[in-house]
Amino acid sequence: MRPFQFNRRNALTGDATLAALGANGFDVSDGWTQTTARMPRTTLPERGDIVFRTAYVMTMDTAGDVSDADVHVRDGEIVAVGRQLNAPGADEIDGRGCIILPGLVETHWHMWNTLLRAMSGNEPRYGYFRSTAVLGQKYTPNDMYLGTRLAAAEAIHSGITHVHSWCHNIRSDEHAEADIQALKDSGLRARFSYGPRQGQPNDKAINLRNLERLSANWTLYSDDGLLTLGMAWRGQGGNNPATAVPESVWKEELEAGRALGLPISVHVSGSRAAAGQIDAIHKDRLLGKDMQLIHAAFASDRAIEAIAASGASVSLSPYSEMRIGFGLPRAMEFLAAGVPLGLSVDTVELTGNADMFGIMKLLQSVENAKSEDEFRLGARRVLSLATIEGARAMGISDTVGSVTVGKRADLIMVSTSDVNLGVFGDPAHMLVTAAQPANVDTVMVDGRVLKRGGKLTAFDGHEVAAEAAAASAALRRRANWPI
C-alpha cells in the first residue's frame, strides 16, 4: 500500500458555467456570469481511494467508538470502518495517536462579513449592527468573494466541513454569485441562504426574481450537490427587530421561498425586546419543518413547545449571543423538548474566530453554570450537536454527520500529541474541553483532503489572509471608517 500523496489537479474554470448559462438563454452581460468569469480559481484535490489507519474512531452513530480502527474512503464515500481493513491499492494516512470523527457542522454564519473580523467596537457608533450596515453598503462583489473565501479557509482550518452561509448583503446578482463562487472554490459542503442587503428598506421585498432565477438554475452552482440553496428570511421584524416589516412584504418573501421548496431560516428572539417573534410566527401558523430559528435566546416555554410541535430546528451561537448581550442560550430546554439543535459561528465580526471547539466548550460551561450542575450537559452530548445532531438540524444527517458506511466522507482527524492535549483521556472530553483548531491535522470533505499535516491543501492561507486584509482596508477607506 502506498503512503498518501496529495494531488493538485482538476482546476475549476468558469467555462462550463458560462456555456450552460448561455444555453439556458441568459445574457452573459446580466452579471451572473461576469462575476464567475472574473473570480480566481482554486485547484481542489481529487477524490480517491484512501484508508486512515489505526486511529481512535468516534463514529457518532450507534456503533460507538472503535479504537485502533481504520476508515476506508473511496470516491467520496465511506466504504468500510473497522480494524485491519483490507484496502489493496489505497493511499494510506497514518492515524496513530489521532482521533477521527465526523467533520463539524456549522449551522448559521454571516461569512461575507469576515472582512470585518473583530471590528465590533465598545460604543454604539462602532457596534455590530451599525458597523455591518455602514460597511456592508460599500461592499463590492469582490469583497463578498474575499470575505467568504477567508471564512471558508478558516472553517477548513478549524475542522468545520459544513457551513451555512447566511448571506444578508445581496446587493446585486453579482454579489450573490461571488459568495456562492467562494463556497464552491473552497470544496466545503454548504447551504447558501439568499437574503436581503444591508440597508434594505423594510417595506421593500428582496429581489425575488433573482432568487427564482438562481433556484431554477441551481444545478449550475451546486457543485454536484455539495452546495444547497435556502432563503434567509427577514421575518416579521426585519434586520431591526424594533421595526416591523409590512405583512404584504414578509408574506410575499416567505411564500416565494416556500413555493421554490427552499429551507427557510430566520433570526428570532435575538434580544428580550424581540422575544415575541416566535409567538408571532406561531400565531400566524408559519412554523414548519422547513424553518430554522436562529438565536431564540429568550424563547418562552410556550414557544419552545410550539417549535417542537412544528418540527422546526434552532441554531445557537453562544459566543456571539453573549458578546452582543442577547442573553444566555436555552440549549437544555430545547433538547428536553426534542427540538433539533445546531451550533453556529454567526459572525467573527463579534466573536473574532470560528473555533467550533471553543463554541462547544462555552455552551457546556454556560449550561452547567445556569443549572449549578457540573454534569448537566455532558461532553459527548455537546459534541453530538456539532456533528450528527447539527447535521440532523440542517436536514443532511442521511448524508453526513457520522462515520457510517454509505455516508459521504466528511471527516476530520485530530492529533492528540500536541502540547495542549498530550495525554489521551476520554476523547469527547478532550475534544470539547481541550482541543483547538490547530490540533486538526486532516480535513476531508466529500472524499477530498482539504487539510493535511496541519496545512491547507487547496488554499495558500497567507495569501487568502493578505488579500482579505487589503480588501478590508480599502473598504474602510471608501466608507471613511476608522482604520
C-alpha positions as CSV (number, residue, x, y, z in Angstrom):
1,M,0.0,0.0,0.0
2,R,1.2,3.5,-0.8
3,P,1.7,6.4,1.6
4,F,-0.8,9.2,1.0
5,Q,0.2,11.8,-1.6
6,F,-1.7,15.0,-2.3
7,N,-2.6,15.5,-6.0
8,R,-3.4,19.1,-7.1
9,R,-5.4,18.6,-10.3
10,N,-8.8,19.3,-11.7
11,A,-8.6,23.2,-11.6
12,L,-12.1,24.7,-11.7
13,T,-12.8,27.0,-14.6
14,G,-15.8,29.2,-15.4
15,D,-16.2,27.8,-19.0
16,A,-18.7,25.2,-18.2
17,T,-20.9,27.6,-16.2
18,L,-20.7,30.2,-18.9
19,A,-21.7,27.7,-21.6
20,A,-24.5,26.3,-19.6
21,L,-26.0,29.7,-18.7
22,G,-25.7,30.7,-22.4
23,A,-27.5,27.5,-23.4
24,N,-30.3,28.4,-20.9
25,G,-30.9,31.8,-22.6
26,F,-29.1,34.1,-20.1
27,D,-27.2,37.1,-21.4
28,V,-23.7,36.9,-20.1
29,S,-23.8,40.6,-19.5
30,D,-26.5,40.3,-16.8
31,G,-24.0,39.8,-14.0
32,W,-24.4,36.2,-13.1
33,T,-21.7,35.1,-15.4
34,Q,-19.4,38.1,-15.4
35,T,-18.6,37.5,-11.7
36,T,-18.0,33.8,-12.3
37,A,-15.5,34.7,-15.1
38,R,-13.6,37.2,-13.1
39,M,-13.1,35.3,-9.8
40,P,-9.8,33.4,-9.3
41,R,-10.0,29.6,-9.4
42,T,-8.8,27.1,-6.7
43,T,-7.4,23.8,-7.6
44,L,-9.1,21.2,-5.4
45,P,-7.7,17.7,-4.7
46,E,-9.1,14.7,-6.4
47,R,-11.3,12.3,-4.7
48,G,-9.5,8.9,-4.5
49,D,-9.1,5.7,-2.7
50,I,-7.8,6.4,0.9
51,V,-7.6,4.5,4.1
52,F,-7.0,6.0,7.5
53,R,-5.1,3.5,9.6
54,T,-5.0,2.7,13.3
55,A,-6.9,5.8,14.7
56,Y,-9.4,6.2,17.5
57,V,-12.7,6.5,15.6
58,M,-15.7,8.2,17.1
59,T,-18.4,7.2,14.7
60,M,-21.1,9.3,16.5
61,D,-23.6,6.6,15.5
62,T,-24.9,3.5,17.2
63,A,-21.6,1.7,16.6
64,G,-19.9,4.0,19.2
65,D,-16.2,4.4,19.4
66,V,-13.7,2.0,17.9
67,S,-10.0,2.1,19.0
68,D,-7.1,1.2,16.7
69,A,-9.5,1.3,13.7
70,D,-9.3,2.1,10.0
71,V,-11.7,4.1,7.9
72,H,-11.7,3.4,4.1
73,V,-12.9,6.1,1.7
74,R,-13.4,5.6,-2.0
75,D,-14.7,8.2,-4.4
76,G,-16.0,10.4,-1.6
77,E,-17.9,7.6,0.2
78,I,-17.2,5.8,3.4
79,V,-17.0,2.2,2.3
80,A,-15.7,0.5,5.5
81,V,-15.0,1.1,9.2
82,G,-13.2,-1.5,11.3
83,R,-9.9,-2.9,12.4
84,Q,-7.2,-4.0,9.9
85,L,-9.3,-3.4,6.8
86,N,-8.3,-4.9,3.5
87,A,-7.9,-2.0,1.2
88,P,-5.4,-3.0,-1.5
89,G,-4.0,-0.1,-3.6
90,A,-5.5,2.6,-1.3
91,D,-3.4,5.5,-0.3
92,E,-2.8,5.4,3.5
93,I,-3.0,8.1,6.1
94,D,-1.4,7.2,9.5
95,G,-3.9,7.8,12.3
96,R,-1.9,6.6,15.2
97,G,-2.3,9.0,18.1
98,C,-5.2,10.7,16.4
99,I,-9.0,10.8,16.8
100,I,-11.1,10.5,13.7
101,L,-14.7,11.9,13.9
102,P,-17.3,13.4,11.6
103,G,-16.5,16.9,10.3
104,L,-18.0,19.7,12.4
105,V,-21.3,21.0,11.1
106,E,-21.9,24.8,11.3
107,T,-25.5,26.0,11.0
108,H,-25.5,29.8,10.6
109,W,-22.7,32.1,9.6
110,H,-22.6,35.6,8.0
111,M,-19.5,34.6,6.1
112,W,-19.4,37.6,3.9
113,N,-18.6,40.0,6.8
114,T,-15.4,38.1,7.8
115,L,-13.6,41.2,6.2
116,L,-14.9,43.0,9.4
117,R,-13.3,40.5,11.8
118,A,-13.3,41.7,15.5
119,M,-14.5,45.2,14.4
120,S,-17.5,45.4,16.7
121,G,-16.4,48.2,19.0
122,N,-17.1,49.4,22.5
123,E,-19.6,52.1,21.8
124,P,-22.8,52.3,19.7
125,R,-21.5,54.1,16.7
126,Y,-19.0,51.3,16.2
127,G,-21.2,48.5,17.4
128,Y,-22.0,45.4,15.4
129,F,-25.3,46.5,13.7
130,R,-24.0,49.9,12.7
131,S,-20.6,48.7,11.6
132,T,-22.3,45.9,9.5
133,A,-24.8,48.3,7.9
134,V,-22.4,51.1,7.1
135,L,-19.6,49.0,5.8
136,G,-21.9,46.4,4.2
137,Q,-23.4,49.1,1.9
138,K,-19.9,49.7,0.5
139,Y,-19.2,46.1,-0.4
140,T,-18.3,45.1,-4.0
141,P,-18.8,41.6,-5.3
142,N,-15.0,41.1,-4.9
143,D,-15.4,42.0,-1.2
144,M,-18.1,39.3,-0.9
145,Y,-15.8,36.7,-2.6
146,L,-12.8,37.6,-0.5
147,G,-14.7,37.7,2.8
148,T,-16.4,34.4,2.3
149,R,-13.3,32.8,1.0
150,L,-11.4,33.9,4.1
151,A,-14.3,32.4,6.2
152,A,-14.2,29.2,4.2
153,A,-10.4,28.8,4.7
154,E,-10.8,29.3,8.4
155,A,-13.6,26.8,8.5
156,I,-11.4,24.1,6.9
157,H,-8.5,25.0,9.2
158,S,-10.9,24.6,12.2
159,G,-12.3,21.2,11.2
160,I,-15.7,22.6,10.0
161,T,-16.8,20.7,6.9
162,H,-20.3,22.1,6.5
163,V,-21.2,25.8,6.7
164,H,-24.4,27.7,6.4
165,S,-23.6,31.0,4.6
166,W,-26.5,33.2,5.8
167,C,-26.0,36.0,3.2
168,H,-27.8,39.2,4.2
169,N,-25.9,41.6,2.0
170,I,-27.0,40.6,-1.5
171,R,-26.7,44.0,-3.2
172,S,-26.9,42.6,-6.7
173,D,-26.9,39.3,-8.5
174,E,-23.1,39.6,-8.8
175,H,-22.8,39.8,-5.0
176,A,-24.8,36.6,-4.6
177,E,-22.7,34.8,-7.2
178,A,-19.5,35.9,-5.6
179,D,-20.5,34.4,-2.3
180,I,-21.5,31.2,-4.0
181,Q,-18.3,31.0,-6.0
182,A,-16.2,31.4,-2.9
183,L,-18.1,28.4,-1.3
184,K,-17.7,26.4,-4.5
185,D,-14.0,27.1,-4.8
186,S,-13.4,26.1,-1.1
187,G,-14.6,22.5,-1.5
188,L,-16.8,22.8,1.6
189,R,-20.3,21.3,1.9
190,A,-22.6,24.3,2.4
191,R,-26.0,25.8,2.3
192,F,-26.2,29.3,0.8
193,S,-29.2,31.2,2.1
194,Y,-30.3,34.1,-0.1
195,G,-31.3,37.2,1.9
196,P,-31.7,41.0,1.8
197,R,-29.0,43.6,1.6
198,Q,-27.6,45.8,4.3
199,G,-29.8,48.9,4.3
200,Q,-32.7,47.1,2.7
201,P,-35.9,49.1,3.4
202,N,-38.4,47.0,5.5
203,D,-41.2,48.0,3.1
204,K,-39.4,46.6,0.0
205,A,-39.2,42.9,-0.8
206,I,-35.8,41.3,-1.6
207,N,-35.0,40.6,-5.2
208,L,-37.3,37.6,-5.6
209,R,-36.8,37.5,-9.4
210,N,-33.1,36.8,-9.0
211,L,-33.8,34.2,-6.3
212,E,-36.2,32.4,-8.6
213,R,-33.7,32.5,-11.4
214,L,-30.9,31.2,-9.1
215,S,-33.2,28.4,-7.9
216,A,-34.2,27.4,-11.4
217,N,-30.6,27.0,-12.5
218,W,-29.1,25.8,-9.2
219,T,-27.5,22.7,-10.8
220,L,-25.1,25.1,-12.4
221,Y,-23.9,26.2,-9.0
222,S,-24.4,23.2,-6.7
223,D,-21.1,21.5,-7.3
224,D,-22.7,18.1,-7.8
225,G,-24.8,18.6,-4.6
226,L,-22.2,19.9,-2.2
227,L,-24.0,23.3,-2.2
228,T,-27.7,23.7,-1.5
229,L,-29.9,26.8,-1.7
230,G,-32.0,28.3,1.1
231,M,-33.8,31.5,2.0
232,A,-32.5,33.9,4.7
233,W,-35.9,35.3,5.6
234,R,-36.1,38.7,7.4
235,G,-39.2,37.5,9.2
236,Q,-41.7,40.0,10.6
237,G,-39.1,42.1,12.3
238,G,-36.5,42.7,9.6
239,N,-32.9,43.4,10.4
240,N,-34.1,45.7,13.2
241,P,-36.5,43.8,15.4
242,A,-38.0,47.0,16.7
243,T,-39.2,47.9,13.2
244,A,-42.0,45.8,11.7
245,V,-41.9,44.5,8.1
246,P,-45.3,45.1,6.5
247,E,-47.3,41.9,6.2
248,S,-47.5,42.2,2.5
249,V,-43.7,42.2,2.3
250,W,-42.9,39.4,4.7
251,K,-45.7,37.2,3.4
252,E,-44.5,37.7,-0.2
253,E,-41.0,36.7,0.7
254,L,-41.9,33.7,2.7
255,E,-44.5,32.4,0.2
256,A,-41.9,32.8,-2.6
257,G,-39.3,30.8,-0.7
258,R,-41.7,28.1,0.1
259,A,-43.1,28.0,-3.4
260,L,-39.5,27.2,-4.5
261,G,-39.2,24.5,-1.9
262,L,-36.4,26.2,-0.1
263,P,-35.5,25.7,3.6
264,I,-36.3,28.9,5.5
265,S,-34.0,30.5,8.1
266,V,-34.9,33.5,10.3
267,H,-33.5,35.4,13.2
268,V,-35.8,35.4,16.2
269,S,-35.5,36.4,19.9
270,G,-32.1,38.0,19.5
271,S,-32.9,40.3,22.4
272,R,-35.5,40.4,25.2
273,A,-37.4,43.1,23.3
274,A,-37.7,40.8,20.3
275,A,-38.8,37.7,22.3
276,G,-42.3,37.8,20.9
277,Q,-41.2,37.0,17.4
278,I,-41.5,33.2,17.8
279,D,-45.0,33.7,19.3
280,A,-46.0,35.9,16.3
281,I,-44.7,33.4,13.8
282,H,-46.5,30.6,15.6
283,K,-49.7,32.6,15.8
284,D,-49.7,33.2,12.1
285,R,-49.2,29.4,11.5
286,L,-45.8,29.9,9.8
287,L,-43.7,27.4,11.8
288,G,-42.8,24.2,10.0
289,K,-40.2,21.5,9.4
290,D,-38.7,23.7,6.7
291,M,-37.8,26.5,9.2
292,Q,-34.7,27.2,11.2
293,L,-34.9,29.7,14.0
294,I,-31.7,31.5,14.9
295,H,-30.7,32.5,18.5
296,A,-34.1,32.2,20.2
297,A,-32.3,33.1,23.5
298,F,-35.5,34.4,25.1
299,A,-37.9,31.8,23.8
300,S,-40.6,31.2,26.3
301,D,-41.5,27.7,27.4
302,R,-44.7,28.0,25.3
303,A,-42.6,29.0,22.3
304,I,-40.3,26.0,22.8
305,E,-43.3,23.7,22.8
306,A,-44.6,25.3,19.6
307,I,-41.2,24.9,17.9
308,A,-41.0,21.2,19.0
309,A,-44.6,20.5,17.7
310,S,-43.8,22.1,14.3
311,G,-40.6,20.2,13.7
312,A,-38.6,23.4,13.2
313,S,-35.0,23.5,14.2
314,V,-32.9,26.0,16.2
315,S,-29.4,27.3,15.7
316,L,-27.5,28.6,18.7
317,S,-24.4,30.8,18.7
318,P,-23.4,31.2,22.3
319,Y,-20.3,33.3,21.7
320,S,-22.0,36.0,19.7
321,E,-25.2,35.9,21.7
322,M,-23.3,36.5,24.9
323,R,-20.9,39.0,23.4
324,I,-23.6,41.2,22.0
325,G,-25.8,41.0,25.1
326,F,-28.6,38.7,23.7
327,G,-28.6,36.6,26.9
328,L,-27.8,33.0,27.6
329,P,-28.7,30.0,25.4
330,R,-31.5,27.7,26.3
331,A,-29.9,24.6,24.9
332,M,-31.1,22.1,27.6
333,E,-34.7,23.3,27.3
334,F,-34.7,22.8,23.5
335,L,-33.0,19.4,23.8
336,A,-35.5,18.3,26.5
337,A,-38.4,19.3,24.2
338,G,-36.8,17.3,21.3
339,V,-36.0,20.3,19.1
340,P,-33.3,19.7,16.5
341,L,-30.4,21.8,17.6
342,G,-27.2,23.0,15.9
343,L,-24.3,25.3,16.7
344,S,-23.3,28.5,14.9
345,V,-20.3,30.7,14.4
346,D,-22.7,33.6,13.5
347,T,-20.1,36.3,12.8
348,V,-16.5,36.7,13.5
349,E,-17.1,40.5,13.5
350,L,-18.3,39.8,17.0
351,T,-16.6,36.6,18.1
352,G,-13.2,37.0,16.5
353,N,-12.8,33.5,15.2
354,A,-14.7,30.4,14.0
355,D,-13.5,27.9,16.7
356,M,-16.2,25.3,17.0
357,F,-14.3,23.5,19.8
358,G,-14.5,26.8,21.7
359,I,-18.2,27.1,21.0
360,M,-18.8,23.6,22.3
361,K,-16.7,24.3,25.4
362,L,-18.6,27.6,26.1
363,L,-22.0,26.0,25.6
364,Q,-21.2,23.2,28.1
365,S,-19.9,25.6,30.6
366,V,-22.8,28.0,30.4
367,E,-25.4,25.3,30.7
368,N,-23.7,23.8,33.7
369,A,-23.3,27.2,35.3
370,K,-27.0,28.0,34.8
371,S,-28.1,24.8,36.4
372,E,-25.4,24.8,39.0
373,D,-24.6,21.3,38.0
374,E,-21.2,20.0,36.8
375,F,-22.9,17.2,34.9
376,R,-25.9,19.0,33.3
377,L,-24.6,18.9,29.7
378,G,-22.0,16.2,29.0
379,A,-19.1,16.5,26.6
380,R,-20.4,13.7,24.3
381,R,-23.8,15.3,24.0
382,V,-22.4,18.7,23.1
383,L,-20.1,17.1,20.6
384,S,-23.1,15.5,19.0
385,L,-24.6,19.0,18.5
386,A,-21.5,19.8,16.4
387,T,-21.8,16.6,14.4
388,I,-24.7,14.3,13.9
389,E,-27.4,16.4,15.7
390,G,-26.2,19.5,13.8
391,A,-26.5,17.6,10.6
392,R,-30.0,16.5,11.6
393,A,-30.9,20.1,12.3
394,M,-29.7,21.0,8.8
395,G,-31.6,18.1,7.2
396,I,-28.4,16.4,6.0
397,S,-28.0,13.6,8.5
398,D,-28.7,10.9,5.9
399,T,-25.6,12.1,4.1
400,V,-23.1,13.2,6.7
401,G,-22.7,13.8,10.5
402,S,-21.4,10.3,11.4
403,V,-18.6,7.9,10.4
404,T,-21.0,5.5,8.9
405,V,-20.6,3.2,5.9
406,G,-22.5,4.6,2.9
407,K,-22.4,8.2,4.0
408,R,-20.2,10.8,2.3
409,A,-16.7,11.2,3.7
410,D,-16.8,14.4,5.6
411,L,-14.1,13.6,8.3
412,I,-11.6,15.2,10.5
413,M,-8.6,13.8,12.2
414,V,-7.4,15.5,15.4
415,S,-3.8,14.9,16.7
416,T,-3.6,14.2,20.4
417,S,0.2,14.6,20.6
418,D,0.2,18.4,20.7
419,V,1.2,20.1,23.9
420,N,-2.3,21.3,24.7
421,L,-3.5,17.7,24.6
422,G,-0.7,15.2,25.0
423,V,-2.5,12.9,27.5
424,F,-5.1,10.6,26.0
425,G,-8.1,10.6,28.3
426,D,-11.8,10.5,27.5
427,P,-11.9,11.5,23.8
428,A,-15.1,13.5,24.0
429,H,-13.8,15.5,27.0
430,M,-10.5,16.1,25.2
431,L,-12.2,17.5,22.1
432,V,-14.7,19.7,23.9
433,T,-12.5,21.0,26.7
434,A,-9.0,21.0,25.3
435,A,-8.9,20.8,21.5
436,Q,-8.2,23.8,19.3
437,P,-8.3,24.3,15.5
438,A,-4.5,23.9,15.4
439,N,-4.9,20.3,16.6
440,V,-6.9,19.4,13.5
441,D,-4.3,17.5,11.4
442,T,-6.5,16.4,8.5
443,V,-9.8,17.6,7.0
444,M,-11.7,15.6,4.3
445,V,-14.9,16.9,2.6
446,D,-16.7,14.5,0.3
447,G,-13.5,12.5,0.0
448,R,-11.3,15.5,-0.9
449,V,-8.4,16.2,1.5
450,L,-8.6,19.9,2.2
451,K,-6.1,20.0,5.1
452,R,-3.3,17.6,5.7
453,G,-0.4,17.7,8.3
454,G,-2.0,20.9,9.7
455,K,-1.8,22.7,6.3
456,L,-4.5,23.8,3.9
457,T,-4.1,21.9,0.6
458,A,-6.3,24.0,-1.8
459,F,-5.6,27.5,-0.4
460,D,-2.4,29.4,0.4
461,G,-3.6,30.6,3.8
462,H,-1.2,33.5,4.0
463,E,-2.3,34.7,0.5
464,V,-6.0,34.4,1.4
465,A,-5.5,36.4,4.6
466,A,-3.4,39.1,2.8
467,E,-5.9,39.6,0.0
468,A,-8.7,39.9,2.6
469,A,-6.7,42.3,4.7
470,A,-6.1,44.6,1.6
471,A,-9.8,44.4,0.7
472,S,-10.9,45.3,4.3
473,A,-8.5,48.3,4.4
474,A,-9.8,49.6,1.0
475,L,-13.4,49.0,2.2
476,R,-12.9,51.1,5.3
477,R,-11.3,53.9,3.3
478,R,-14.3,54.0,0.9
479,A,-16.6,54.2,3.9
480,N,-14.4,56.8,5.7
481,W,-14.3,54.3,8.6
482,P,-11.6,54.3,11.3
483,I,-8.7,52.1,10.2
